[in-house]
Amino acid sequence: MFNNKIHPTPQEALFKPTYGLYVLSAKENGKDNACIIDSFMQVTNISPILCVITVIKQTLTHDMIFNTKKFNLSVLTKDASYEFYNRFGHQSGRNVNKFDGYEGIILRSVNGLIYLVDNANAYLSFEVKETVDFETHTMFTAELTDCAVLNDKESVSYTYYQQHIKPPKPQTRMGYRCKICEFLYEGDVLPESFLCPICKHGIKDFAQSLC
């Protein structure tokens, strides 16, 4: 069994939460599920430590969190292959068990939810305190209840994923790229009210770019 190192100051497990990639895991009615998110923000520095995530409503993980009020985050490192992202980020969990056949180490935290050891440098457990509806997404404000640092590997960023992990595709049309965090908006027109889902900057910080 992995020897969890629980820290009295959980900031040690948070690393740089704003610009990372995370496996978001939940459980309901005996079924585990997970997806990948790229937006996570710590909002308090004193106890209780509160964080905010936004999750698209189309995912089963969203529904589980909404119903159970619990979730875990595994902070991803640069080790993960594109196949890993296909498993947890690109396929639906409604008819597929994403953990079937997964050869990495899977453990459970105090709240009973899965966290990953391979491809991760920390895990964090949360209890939802408030939800806000944003049409296609739900924003969850949650209290940190448990966390551990697993190793000292470097966290992966969205930019690193785009440049070194995701296979390149033919650049055939124009889009808009965020000058702050490299998020790519794939569309002909960038709405004036658009905010980057990663760094929350507006259209003044976007420039036209090939998709």
Salt bridges, closest charged atoms under 4 A:
GLU12 OE2 - HIS7 ND1 3.27
ASP32 OD2 - ARG108 NH2 2.68
ASP63 OD1 - HIS62 ND1 3.03
ASP63 OD2 - ARG94 NH2 2.97
ASP79 OD2 - LYS153 NZ 2.77
GLU127 OE2 - LYS129 NZ 3.53
ASP133 OD2 - LYS57 NZ 2.47
GLU143 OE1 - LYS129 NZ 3.75
GLU154 OE1 - LYS78 NZ 3.24
GLU182 OE1 - ARG177 NH1 3.96
GLU186 OE2 - LYS169 NZ 3.16
GLU186 OE1 - ARG173 NH2 3.95
ASP205 OD2 - HIS201 ND1 2.86
ASP205 OD2 - LYS204 NZ 3.21
